[in-house]
């Protein structure tokens, strides 16, 4: 039985063709997503003229829809292993992004708000808010099967995000429809890449995935550890997501003399932040291994809370820009720590299901619960007051989790994620 450390593959990673395929999927997906998603709340608020409460309702509907698809993706992917069925489904949705938003979603939001919100929730849930979690978990499986580091592959997702947001702000100031058409172009590239990508499913992998039952999956939720993890994620990442996606972009652009300038600067800043994030994906495994998984999750929680409250304390575009860059440190640590925490505490055959349910679904439930409430709070108070409230909640749950999360620390800083039929690790 073999096991390797997270750092164990070195330059061999870059000579692995499956590494480049999985990196290509992440790169194109994040281009398709970020070219419009990074400005989604700005588009809803400033272009379509929706209120804070209406925007909150849309985010809640999107999150509710993604719950269903995350559960579906997690169970199905663990049952089929590394087969490509869901990648084909994802490809079709990504290609249709532009036509759907331009010709169906936007007109419906303006003429029949709730119908548009529901249809958009279904489409974006399947394609993006649940799709990103599926693609990350799929890449994690592929990385263990073909001996390359997940972090180095996920880095290309961040680079794709940066590449798209660099021009997305400029395109948004010209015509938001250009952003949506760019998304579809990225989807076409994703489809073509999937056509050439080949993955073999051996007898051992087929046996392990076939033997996985619903009872096995449900048994996870009899463990206190999963509920303590969900509680942590519910009180930290879900609050942070509402802040980062629904509130922060609008607040940022309002600090500028005109919306167009704010949107362009936000795009450039997004790109720089994600480039930093990519670099941190190399360093994050070392940090998580050094301090321990629980401590890394706590560290990420404190960074999230600090960024939210810090947004209320700084003044002007420069200060708020520096606050935004904290995301480049939080996300890589959180992402690596969650995968590692799952591998140390739960059945590794169910990595996709646990990741999507424990990490992503709990966060989306929080978004459903809080988006509309936070939108109404913003309408009745101010950005600063809202940030203080949200940051305090994140700090409270982070401190509580110091006593609830499992304090696992691997020996000699080694991380064994799980064994497959090739006896490989991440």
TORKOL-4160 file (C-alpha; in steps of 0.2 Angstrom, whole numbers, padded with zeros to 4 digits, m for minus):
426
<pt num="1" X="0000" Y="0000" Z="0000"/>
<pt num="2" X="0008" Y="0016" Z="m0006"/>
<pt num="3" X="0006" Y="0034" Z="0000"/>
<pt num="4" X="0014" Y="0050" Z="m0006"/>
<pt num="5" X="0014" Y="0068" Z="0001"/>
<pt num="6" X="0005" Y="0082" Z="m0007"/>
<pt num="7" X="0022" Y="0089" Z="m0012"/>
<pt num="8" X="0028" Y="0072" Z="m0019"/>
<pt num="9" X="0026" Y="0074" Z="m0038"/>
<pt num="10" X="0036" Y="0089" Z="m0042"/>
<pt num="11" X="0040" Y="0093" Z="m0060"/>
<pt num="12" X="0032" Y="0076" Z="m0066"/>
<pt num="13" X="0015" Y="0084" Z="m0064"/>
<pt num="14" X="0019" Y="0095" Z="m0079"/>
<pt num="15" X="0024" Y="0080" Z="m0090"/>
<pt num="16" X="0007" Y="0072" Z="m0087"/>
<pt num="17" X="m0005" Y="0074" Z="m0101"/>
<pt num="18" X="m0020" Y="0071" Z="m0089"/>
<pt num="19" X="m0014" Y="0085" Z="m0079"/>
<pt num="20" X="m0016" Y="0097" Z="m0094"/>
<pt num="21" X="m0033" Y="0090" Z="m0098"/>
<pt num="22" X="m0040" Y="0093" Z="m0081"/>
<pt num="23" X="m0031" Y="0110" Z="m0080"/>
<pt num="24" X="m0039" Y="0114" Z="m0097"/>
<pt num="25" X="m0056" Y="0110" Z="m0090"/>
<pt num="26" X="m0054" Y="0121" Z="m0075"/>
<pt num="27" X="m0046" Y="0135" Z="m0085"/>
<pt num="28" X="m0061" Y="0136" Z="m0098"/>
<pt num="29" X="m0074" Y="0133" Z="m0085"/>
<pt num="30" X="m0068" Y="0148" Z="m0074"/>
<pt num="31" X="m0067" Y="0159" Z="m0090"/>
<pt num="32" X="m0085" Y="0154" Z="m0094"/>
<pt num="33" X="m0091" Y="0158" Z="m0076"/>
<pt num="34" X="m0081" Y="0173" Z="m0071"/>
<pt num="35" X="m0083" Y="0183" Z="m0086"/>
<pt num="36" X="m0101" Y="0186" Z="m0081"/>
<pt num="37" X="m0102" Y="0180" Z="m0063"/>
<pt num="38" X="m0089" Y="0192" Z="m0056"/>
<pt num="39" X="m0100" Y="0206" Z="m0061"/>
<pt num="40" X="m0117" Y="0197" Z="m0058"/>
<pt num="41" X="m0123" Y="0208" Z="m0044"/>
<pt num="42" X="m0117" Y="0224" Z="m0052"/>
<pt num="43" X="m0127" Y="0219" Z="m0068"/>
<pt num="44" X="m0143" Y="0215" Z="m0058"/>
<pt num="45" X="m0141" Y="0231" Z="m0047"/>
<pt num="46" X="m0135" Y="0244" Z="m0059"/>
<pt num="47" X="m0140" Y="0238" Z="m0076"/>
<pt num="48" X="m0156" Y="0230" Z="m0073"/>
<pt num="49" X="m0161" Y="0241" Z="m0058"/>
<pt num="50" X="m0166" Y="0228" Z="m0046"/>
<pt num="51" X="m0167" Y="0232" Z="m0027"/>
<pt num="52" X="m0156" Y="0224" Z="m0014"/>
<pt num="53" X="m0171" Y="0213" Z="m0009"/>
<pt num="54" X="m0174" Y="0207" Z="m0026"/>
<pt num="55" X="m0155" Y="0203" Z="m0029"/>
<pt num="56" X="m0156" Y="0194" Z="m0013"/>
<pt num="57" X="m0171" Y="0184" Z="m0019"/>
<pt num="58" X="m0161" Y="0179" Z="m0035"/>
<pt num="59" X="m0146" Y="0173" Z="m0025"/>
<pt num="60" X="m0157" Y="0163" Z="m0013"/>
<pt num="61" X="m0166" Y="0154" Z="m0028"/>
<pt num="62" X="m0149" Y="0151" Z="m0037"/>
<pt num="63" X="m0143" Y="0143" Z="m0021"/>
<pt num="64" X="m0158" Y="0132" Z="m0018"/>
<pt num="65" X="m0157" Y="0125" Z="m0036"/>
<pt num="66" X="m0139" Y="0122" Z="m0033"/>
<pt num="67" X="m0143" Y="0111" Z="m0018"/>
<pt num="68" X="m0152" Y="0099" Z="m0029"/>
<pt num="69" X="m0139" Y="0098" Z="m0042"/>
<pt num="70" X="m0125" Y="0096" Z="m0029"/>
<pt num="71" X="m0133" Y="0081" Z="m0021"/>
<pt num="72" X="m0136" Y="0074" Z="m0039"/>
<pt num="73" X="m0118" Y="0077" Z="m0044"/>
<pt num="74" X="m0110" Y="0071" Z="m0029"/>
<pt num="75" X="m0119" Y="0054" Z="m0028"/>
<pt num="76" X="m0118" Y="0051" Z="m0047"/>
<pt num="77" X="m0100" Y="0055" Z="m0048"/>
<pt num="78" X="m0095" Y="0044" Z="m0034"/>
<pt num="79" X="m0105" Y="0030" Z="m0042"/>
<pt num="80" X="m0097" Y="0032" Z="m0059"/>
<pt num="81" X="m0080" Y="0036" Z="m0054"/>
<pt num="82" X="m0070" Y="0045" Z="m0067"/>
<pt num="83" X="m0082" Y="0042" Z="m0082"/>
<pt num="84" X="m0086" Y="0058" Z="m0092"/>
<pt num="85" X="m0105" Y="0058" Z="m0092"/>
<pt num="86" X="m0107" Y="0073" Z="m0081"/>
<pt num="87" X="m0093" Y="0082" Z="m0091"/>
<pt num="88" X="m0104" Y="0081" Z="m0107"/>
<pt num="89" X="m0119" Y="0088" Z="m0097"/>
<pt num="90" X="m0109" Y="0102" Z="m0091"/>
<pt num="91" X="m0102" Y="0106" Z="m0108"/>
<pt num="92" X="m0119" Y="0109" Z="m0116"/>
<pt num="93" X="m0125" Y="0120" Z="m0102"/>
<pt num="94" X="m0109" Y="0131" Z="m0103"/>
<pt num="95" X="m0111" Y="0133" Z="m0122"/>
<pt num="96" X="m0129" Y="0139" Z="m0120"/>
<pt num="97" X="m0125" Y="0153" Z="m0106"/>
<pt num="98" X="m0125" Y="0168" Z="m0118"/>
<pt num="99" X="m0141" Y="0164" Z="m0127"/>
<pt num="100" X="m0150" Y="0159" Z="m0111"/>
<pt num="101" X="m0146" Y="0175" Z="m0102"/>
<pt num="102" X="m0148" Y="0187" Z="m0116"/>
<pt num="103" X="m0164" Y="0180" Z="m0124"/>
<pt num="104" X="m0173" Y="0172" Z="m0109"/>
<pt num="105" X="m0166" Y="0177" Z="m0092"/>
<pt num="106" X="m0164" Y="0196" Z="m0094"/>
<pt num="107" X="m0182" Y="0199" Z="m0102"/>
<pt num="108" X="m0190" Y="0188" Z="m0089"/>
<pt num="109" X="m0182" Y="0197" Z="m0074"/>
<pt num="110" X="m0189" Y="0213" Z="m0081"/>
<pt num="111" X="m0206" Y="0207" Z="m0086"/>
<pt num="112" X="m0210" Y="0192" Z="m0074"/>
<pt num="113" X="m0197" Y="0193" Z="m0060"/>
<pt num="114" X="m0201" Y="0177" Z="m0051"/>
<pt num="115" X="m0202" Y="0166" Z="m0067"/>
<pt num="116" X="m0185" Y="0173" Z="m0072"/>
<pt num="117" X="m0177" Y="0170" Z="m0055"/>
<pt num="118" X="m0183" Y="0152" Z="m0055"/>
<pt num="119" X="m0177" Y="0147" Z="m0072"/>
<pt num="120" X="m0161" Y="0156" Z="m0069"/>
<pt num="121" X="m0159" Y="0147" Z="m0053"/>
<pt num="122" X="m0161" Y="0130" Z="m0062"/>
<pt num="123" X="m0149" Y="0135" Z="m0076"/>
<pt num="124" X="m0135" Y="0143" Z="m0065"/>
<pt num="125" X="m0137" Y="0129" Z="m0052"/>
<pt num="126" X="m0134" Y="0115" Z="m0064"/>
<pt num="127" X="m0120" Y="0124" Z="m0074"/>
<pt num="128" X="m0111" Y="0135" Z="m0062"/>
<pt num="129" X="m0114" Y="0136" Z="m0043"/>
<pt num="130" X="m0115" Y="0117" Z="m0042"/>
<pt num="131" X="m0105" Y="0114" Z="m0058"/>
<pt num="132" X="m0089" Y="0122" Z="m0050"/>
<pt num="133" X="m0090" Y="0110" Z="m0035"/>
<pt num="134" X="m0093" Y="0095" Z="m0047"/>
<pt num="135" X="m0078" Y="0100" Z="m0057"/>
<pt num="136" X="m0067" Y="0102" Z="m0042"/>
<pt num="137" X="m0071" Y="0085" Z="m0035"/>
<pt num="138" X="m0070" Y="0077" Z="m0052"/>
<pt num="139" X="m0052" Y="0084" Z="m0054"/>
<pt num="140" X="m0048" Y="0078" Z="m0037"/>
<pt num="141" X="m0052" Y="0061" Z="m0042"/>
<pt num="142" X="m0043" Y="0062" Z="m0058"/>
<pt num="143" X="m0027" Y="0069" Z="m0049"/>
<pt num="144" X="m0026" Y="0054" Z="m0038"/>
<pt num="145" X="m0029" Y="0042" Z="m0052"/>
<pt num="146" X="m0016" Y="0049" Z="m0063"/>
<pt num="147" X="m0003" Y="0055" Z="m0051"/>
<pt num="148" X="m0003" Y="0074" Z="m0051"/>
<pt num="149" X="m0006" Y="0087" Z="m0038"/>
<pt num="150" X="m0024" Y="0094" Z="m0037"/>
<pt num="151" X="m0018" Y="0111" Z="m0031"/>
<pt num="152" X="m0007" Y="0113" Z="m0047"/>
<pt num="153" X="m0022" Y="0109" Z="m0058"/>
<pt num="154" X="m0034" Y="0120" Z="m0048"/>
<pt num="155" X="m0022" Y="0134" Z="m0050"/>
<pt num="156" X="m0027" Y="0135" Z="m0069"/>
<pt num="157" X="m0045" Y="0138" Z="m0063"/>
<pt num="158" X="m0039" Y="0154" Z="m0054"/>
<pt num="159" X="m0029" Y="0159" Z="m0069"/>
<pt num="160" X="m0044" Y="0157" Z="m0080"/>
<pt num="161" X="m0054" Y="0168" Z="m0068"/>
<pt num="162" X="m0040" Y="0181" Z="m0069"/>
<pt num="163" X="m0039" Y="0180" Z="m0088"/>
<pt num="164" X="m0058" Y="0183" Z="m0090"/>
<pt num="165" X="m0060" Y="0197" Z="m0076"/>
<pt num="166" X="m0046" Y="0207" Z="m0084"/>
<pt num="167" X="m0057" Y="0211" Z="m0099"/>
<pt num="168" X="m0074" Y="0208" Z="m0091"/>
<pt num="169" X="m0075" Y="0225" Z="m0083"/>
<pt num="170" X="m0072" Y="0234" Z="m0099"/>
<pt num="171" X="m0084" Y="0223" Z="m0109"/>
<pt num="172" X="m0097" Y="0226" Z="m0095"/>
<pt num="173" X="m0095" Y="0245" Z="m0097"/>
<pt num="174" X="m0098" Y="0243" Z="m0116"/>
<pt num="175" X="m0112" Y="0231" Z="m0116"/>
<pt num="176" X="m0115" Y="0217" Z="m0104"/>
<pt num="177" X="m0121" Y="0205" Z="m0118"/>
<pt num="178" X="m0102" Y="0204" Z="m0124"/>
<pt num="179" X="m0098" Y="0196" Z="m0107"/>
<pt num="180" X="m0112" Y="0183" Z="m0109"/>
<pt num="181" X="m0106" Y="0179" Z="m0127"/>
<pt num="182" X="m0088" Y="0176" Z="m0121"/>
<pt num="183" X="m0095" Y="0164" Z="m0109"/>
<pt num="184" X="m0103" Y="0153" Z="m0123"/>
<pt num="185" X="m0086" Y="0154" Z="m0132"/>
<pt num="186" X="m0078" Y="0147" Z="m0117"/>
<pt num="187" X="m0091" Y="0133" Z="m0116"/>
<pt num="188" X="m0087" Y="0128" Z="m0134"/>
<pt num="189" X="m0069" Y="0126" Z="m0129"/>
<pt num="190" X="m0074" Y="0116" Z="m0115"/>
<pt num="191" X="m0084" Y="0104" Z="m0126"/>
<pt num="192" X="m0070" Y="0102" Z="m0138"/>
<pt num="193" X="m0058" Y="0098" Z="m0125"/>
<pt num="194" X="m0070" Y="0085" Z="m0118"/>
<pt num="195" X="m0071" Y="0077" Z="m0135"/>
<pt num="196" X="m0052" Y="0073" Z="m0135"/>
<pt num="197" X="m0050" Y="0069" Z="m0116"/>
<pt num="198" X="m0050" Y="0050" Z="m0113"/>
<pt num="199" X="m0051" Y="0042" Z="m0096"/>
<pt num="200" X="m0050" Y="0023" Z="m0093"/>
<pt num="201" X="m0060" Y="0015" Z="m0079"/>
<pt num="202" X="m0052" Y="m0001" Z="m0073"/>
<pt num="203" X="m0061" Y="m0016" Z="m0066"/>
<pt num="204" X="m0055" Y="m0011" Z="m0048"/>
<pt num="205" X="m0062" Y="0006" Z="m0049"/>
<pt num="206" X="m0078" Y="m0001" Z="m0057"/>
<pt num="207" X="m0080" Y="m0013" Z="m0043"/>
<pt num="208" X="m0077" Y="0000" Z="m0029"/>
<pt num="209" X="m0089" Y="0013" Z="m0036"/>
<pt num="210" X="m0103" Y="0000" Z="m0040"/>
<pt num="211" X="m0102" Y="m0006" Z="m0022"/>
<pt num="212" X="m0105" Y="0011" Z="m0015"/>
<pt num="213" X="m0123" Y="0011" Z="m0009"/>
<pt num="214" X="m0135" Y="0025" Z="m0003"/>
<pt num="215" X="m0134" Y="0017" Z="0014"/>
<pt num="216" X="m0115" Y="0020" Z="0014"/>
<pt num="217" X="m0118" Y="0038" Z="0010"/>
<pt num="218" X="m0132" Y="0041" Z="0023"/>
<pt num="219" X="m0121" Y="0033" Z="0036"/>
<pt num="220" X="m0109" Y="0048" Z="0035"/>
<pt num="221" X="m0123" Y="0059" Z="0042"/>
<pt num="222" X="m0124" Y="0048" Z="0058"/>
<pt num="223" X="m0107" Y="0055" Z="0063"/>
<pt num="224" X="m0105" Y="0071" Z="0074"/>
<pt num="225" X="m0090" Y="0076" Z="0064"/>
<pt num="226" X="m0099" Y="0080" Z="0048"/>
<pt num="227" X="m0112" Y="0091" Z="0057"/>
<pt num="228" X="m0098" Y="0100" Z="0066"/>
<pt num="229" X="m0090" Y="0103" Z="0049"/>
<pt num="230" X="m0106" Y="0109" Z="0042"/>
<pt num="231" X="m0109" Y="0121" Z="0056"/>
<pt num="232" X="m0092" Y="0129" Z="0054"/>
<pt num="233" X="m0095" Y="0131" Z="0035"/>
<pt num="234" X="m0113" Y="0137" Z="0038"/>
<pt num="235" X="m0107" Y="0151" Z="0049"/>
<pt num="236" X="m0092" Y="0156" Z="0039"/>
<pt num="237" X="m0091" Y="0152" Z="0021"/>
<pt num="238" X="m0110" Y="0155" Z="0017"/>
<pt num="239" X="m0110" Y="0172" Z="0026"/>
<pt num="240" X="m0093" Y="0176" Z="0017"/>
<pt num="241" X="m0101" Y="0171" Z="0000"/>
<pt num="242" X="m0116" Y="0182" Z="0002"/>
<pt num="243" X="m0104" Y="0197" Z="0007"/>
<pt num="244" X="m0092" Y="0193" Z="m0007"/>
<pt num="245" X="m0104" Y="0190" Z="m0022"/>
<pt num="246" X="m0119" Y="0200" Z="m0017"/>
<pt num="247" X="m0113" Y="0215" Z="m0008"/>
<pt num="248" X="m0094" Y="0219" Z="m0010"/>
<pt num="249" X="m0094" Y="0222" Z="m0029"/>
<pt num="250" X="m0108" Y="0235" Z="m0028"/>
<pt num="251" X="m0100" Y="0243" Z="m0013"/>
<pt num="252" X="m0083" Y="0244" Z="m0022"/>
<pt num="253" X="m0090" Y="0252" Z="m0038"/>
<pt num="254" X="m0099" Y="0265" Z="m0027"/>
<pt num="255" X="m0083" Y="0272" Z="m0021"/>
<pt num="256" X="m0079" Y="0278" Z="m0038"/>
<pt num="257" X="m0085" Y="0294" Z="m0047"/>
<pt num="258" X="m0094" Y="0284" Z="m0060"/>
<pt num="259" X="m0100" Y="0266" Z="m0061"/>
<pt num="260" X="m0090" Y="0262" Z="m0077"/>
<pt num="261" X="m0073" Y="0267" Z="m0069"/>
<pt num="262" X="m0077" Y="0256" Z="m0054"/>
<pt num="263" X="m0082" Y="0241" Z="m0065"/>
<pt num="264" X="m0065" Y="0242" Z="m0075"/>
<pt num="265" X="m0055" Y="0244" Z="m0059"/>
<pt num="266" X="m0064" Y="0230" Z="m0051"/>
<pt num="267" X="m0060" Y="0219" Z="m0066"/>
<pt num="268" X="m0042" Y="0223" Z="m0065"/>
<pt num="269" X="m0041" Y="0220" Z="m0046"/>
<pt num="270" X="m0050" Y="0204" Z="m0048"/>
<pt num="271" X="m0037" Y="0198" Z="m0061"/>
<pt num="272" X="m0023" Y="0203" Z="m0049"/>
<pt num="273" X="m0031" Y="0195" Z="m0034"/>
<pt num="274" X="m0033" Y="0178" Z="m0043"/>
<pt num="275" X="m0015" Y="0178" Z="m0049"/>
<pt num="276" X="m0010" Y="0180" Z="m0031"/>
<pt num="277" X="m0023" Y="0166" Z="m0027"/>
<pt num="278" X="m0014" Y="0155" Z="m0040"/>
<pt num="279" X="0002" Y="0157" Z="m0032"/>
<pt num="280" X="m0005" Y="0153" Z="m0015"/>
<pt num="281" X="m0012" Y="0137" Z="m0022"/>
<pt num="282" X="0006" Y="0131" Z="m0022"/>
<pt num="283" X="0009" Y="0137" Z="m0004"/>
<pt num="284" X="m0007" Y="0132" Z="0003"/>
<pt num="285" X="m0003" Y="0113" Z="0005"/>
<pt num="286" X="0013" Y="0117" Z="0014"/>
<pt num="287" X="0003" Y="0129" Z="0026"/>
<pt num="288" X="m0011" Y="0117" Z="0029"/>
<pt num="289" X="0002" Y="0103" Z="0033"/>
<pt num="290" X="0012" Y="0113" Z="0044"/>
<pt num="291" X="m0002" Y="0120" Z="0055"/>
<pt num="292" X="m0014" Y="0106" Z="0054"/>
<pt num="293" X="m0031" Y="0104" Z="0045"/>
<pt num="294" X="m0042" Y="0111" Z="0060"/>
<pt num="295" X="m0030" Y="0125" Z="0063"/>
<pt num="296" X="m0030" Y="0129" Z="0044"/>
<pt num="297" X="m0049" Y="0130" Z="0044"/>
<pt num="298" X="m0049" Y="0141" Z="0059"/>
<pt num="299" X="m0036" Y="0153" Z="0050"/>
<pt num="300" X="m0047" Y="0154" Z="0035"/>
<pt num="301" X="m0062" Y="0159" Z="0046"/>
<pt num="302" X="m0052" Y="0173" Z="0054"/>
<pt num="303" X="m0046" Y="0179" Z="0037"/>
<pt num="304" X="m0065" Y="0179" Z="0031"/>
<pt num="305" X="m0071" Y="0189" Z="0046"/>
<pt num="306" X="m0056" Y="0201" Z="0045"/>
<pt num="307" X="m0060" Y="0205" Z="0027"/>
<pt num="308" X="m0079" Y="0208" Z="0030"/>
<pt num="309" X="m0076" Y="0220" Z="0045"/>
<pt num="310" X="m0061" Y="0228" Z="0037"/>
<pt num="311" X="m0072" Y="0233" Z="0022"/>
<pt num="312" X="m0082" Y="0244" Z="0035"/>
<pt num="313" X="m0066" Y="0252" Z="0042"/>
<pt num="314" X="m0056" Y="0257" Z="0027"/>
<pt num="315" X="m0059" Y="0272" Z="0017"/>
<pt num="316" X="m0057" Y="0275" Z="m0002"/>
<pt num="317" X="m0053" Y="0264" Z="m0017"/>
<pt num="318" X="m0035" Y="0260" Z="m0011"/>
<pt num="319" X="m0040" Y="0253" Z="0006"/>
<pt num="320" X="m0055" Y="0243" Z="0000"/>
<pt num="321" X="m0043" Y="0236" Z="m0014"/>
<pt num="322" X="m0031" Y="0230" Z="m0001"/>
<pt num="323" X="m0045" Y="0222" Z="0009"/>
<pt num="324" X="m0051" Y="0212" Z="m0007"/>
<pt num="325" X="m0034" Y="0205" Z="m0009"/>
<pt num="326" X="m0036" Y="0195" Z="0007"/>
<pt num="327" X="m0047" Y="0183" Z="m0003"/>
<pt num="328" X="m0031" Y="0177" Z="m0012"/>
<pt num="329" X="m0025" Y="0170" Z="0005"/>
<pt num="330" X="m0041" Y="0163" Z="0012"/>
<pt num="331" X="m0048" Y="0153" Z="m0003"/>
<pt num="332" X="m0033" Y="0142" Z="m0006"/>
<pt num="333" X="m0031" Y="0138" Z="0012"/>
<pt num="334" X="m0049" Y="0134" Z="0014"/>
<pt num="335" X="m0050" Y="0124" Z="m0002"/>
<pt num="336" X="m0035" Y="0113" Z="0002"/>
<pt num="337" X="m0040" Y="0111" Z="0021"/>
<pt num="338" X="m0058" Y="0105" Z="0017"/>
<pt num="339" X="m0052" Y="0092" Z="0005"/>
<pt num="340" X="m0039" Y="0086" Z="0018"/>
<pt num="341" X="m0051" Y="0087" Z="0032"/>
<pt num="342" X="m0063" Y="0076" Z="0022"/>
<pt num="343" X="m0049" Y="0063" Z="0018"/>
<pt num="344" X="m0044" Y="0062" Z="0036"/>
<pt num="345" X="m0061" Y="0060" Z="0044"/>
<pt num="346" X="m0072" Y="0051" Z="0031"/>
<pt num="347" X="m0074" Y="0036" Z="0019"/>
<pt num="348" X="m0063" Y="0042" Z="0004"/>
<pt num="349" X="m0074" Y="0033" Z="m0008"/>
<pt num="350" X="m0087" Y="0046" Z="m0005"/>
<pt num="351" X="m0075" Y="0061" Z="m0007"/>
<pt num="352" X="m0086" Y="0069" Z="m0020"/>
<pt num="353" X="m0103" Y="0067" Z="m0010"/>
<pt num="354" X="m0095" Y="0073" Z="0006"/>
<pt num="355" X="m0086" Y="0088" Z="m0003"/>
<pt num="356" X="m0102" Y="0093" Z="m0011"/>
<pt num="357" X="m0114" Y="0090" Z="0003"/>
<pt num="358" X="m0102" Y="0095" Z="0018"/>
<pt num="359" X="m0094" Y="0110" Z="0010"/>
<pt num="360" X="m0104" Y="0116" Z="m0004"/>
<pt num="361" X="m0122" Y="0112" Z="0000"/>
<pt num="362" X="m0120" Y="0118" Z="0018"/>
<pt num="363" X="m0114" Y="0135" Z="0011"/>
<pt num="364" X="m0128" Y="0136" Z="m0001"/>
<pt num="365" X="m0141" Y="0133" Z="0012"/>
<pt num="366" X="m0133" Y="0147" Z="0021"/>
<pt num="367" X="m0135" Y="0158" Z="0006"/>
<pt num="368" X="m0153" Y="0154" Z="0004"/>
<pt num="369" X="m0156" Y="0158" Z="0023"/>
<pt num="370" X="m0146" Y="0174" Z="0023"/>
<pt num="371" X="m0146" Y="0182" Z="0005"/>
<pt num="372" X="m0164" Y="0190" Z="0006"/>
<pt num="373" X="m0162" Y="0195" Z="0025"/>
<pt num="374" X="m0145" Y="0203" Z="0021"/>
<pt num="375" X="m0152" Y="0212" Z="0006"/>
<pt num="376" X="m0166" Y="0219" Z="0017"/>
<pt num="377" X="m0154" Y="0224" Z="0030"/>
<pt num="378" X="m0144" Y="0233" Z="0017"/>
<pt num="379" X="m0159" Y="0242" Z="0011"/>
<pt num="380" X="m0164" Y="0248" Z="0028"/>
<pt num="381" X="m0146" Y="0252" Z="0035"/>
<pt num="382" X="m0130" Y="0254" Z="0027"/>
<pt num="383" X="m0115" Y="0244" Z="0019"/>
<pt num="384" X="m0104" Y="0248" Z="0035"/>
<pt num="385" X="m0117" Y="0242" Z="0047"/>
<pt num="386" X="m0121" Y="0226" Z="0037"/>
<pt num="387" X="m0102" Y="0222" Z="0036"/>
<pt num="388" X="m0100" Y="0224" Z="0055"/>
<pt num="389" X="m0115" Y="0212" Z="0058"/>
<pt num="390" X="m0109" Y="0199" Z="0045"/>
<pt num="391" X="m0091" Y="0199" Z="0051"/>
<pt num="392" X="m0096" Y="0197" Z="0069"/>
<pt num="393" X="m0106" Y="0181" Z="0064"/>
<pt num="394" X="m0091" Y="0174" Z="0055"/>
<pt num="395" X="m0080" Y="0177" Z="0070"/>
<pt num="396" X="m0092" Y="0169" Z="0082"/>
<pt num="397" X="m0094" Y="0153" Z="0072"/>
<pt num="398" X="m0075" Y="0152" Z="0069"/>
<pt num="399" X="m0072" Y="0153" Z="0088"/>
<pt num="400" X="m0085" Y="0140" Z="0091"/>
<pt num="401" X="m0077" Y="0128" Z="0079"/>
<pt num="402" X="m0061" Y="0129" Z="0088"/>
<pt num="403" X="m0069" Y="0118" Z="0101"/>
<pt num="404" X="m0079" Y="0107" Z="0089"/>
<pt num="405" X="m0069" Y="0102" Z="0074"/>
<pt num="406" X="m0058" Y="0087" Z="0075"/>
<pt num="407" X="m0039" Y="0090" Z="0078"/>
<pt num="408" X="m0031" Y="0078" Z="0066"/>
<pt num="409" X="m0013" Y="0081" Z="0061"/>
<pt num="410" X="m0005" Y="0069" Z="0049"/>
<pt num="411" X="0012" Y="0062" Z="0054"/>
<pt num="412" X="0027" Y="0069" Z="0046"/>
<pt num="413" X="0016" Y="0082" Z="0037"/>
<pt num="414" X="0010" Y="0068" Z="0025"/>
<pt num="415" X="m0007" Y="0068" Z="0018"/>
<pt num="416" X="m0015" Y="0052" Z="0012"/>
<pt num="417" X="m0031" Y="0056" Z="0003"/>
<pt num="418" X="m0037" Y="0039" Z="m0002"/>
<pt num="419" X="m0032" Y="0024" Z="m0012"/>
<pt num="420" X="m0038" Y="0019" Z="m0029"/>
<pt num="421" X="m0034" Y="0004" Z="m0040"/>
<pt num="422" X="m0018" Y="0012" Z="m0044"/>
<pt num="423" X="m0013" Y="0016" Z="m0026"/>
<pt num="424" X="m0011" Y="0034" Z="m0030"/>
<pt num="425" X="m0013" Y="0049" Z="m0019"/>
<pt num="426" X="m0016" Y="0068" Z="m0022"/>
